[in-house]
């Protein structure tokens, strides 16, 4: 699912506001510094710096940051690395319901990983 499709789906919820977008990992870091969103949705596959590395850098500087990673294939290994990076949840980018549930959980201070959702 393209970034514009994810944005359009998120904007269907009146309580959520998309404050910014970034097309690569470096831009994501700068955009975060400017806007300080309540939640950051980070795509794993981004040019210049992937979402995992960008998330690591964000959490090093901002330990309380809430990041949800979206990816084409949320493997167990990616989940392990995401947790180490301080990411609060991982979802397939083409499953908007998963993304919505994850956002709700992460905004409330929780986490959202595939095995948690299945449990």
Buried (B, 14 or more C-beta within 10 A) or exposed (E): BEBEEBEEBBEEEEEBEEEEEBEBBBBBBEBBEEEEBEBBBBBBEBEEBBBBBBBBBBBEEBEEBBBBBBBEEBEEEBBEBBBEBBBBBBBBBEBBEBBBBBBBBBBEEEBBBBEEEEE
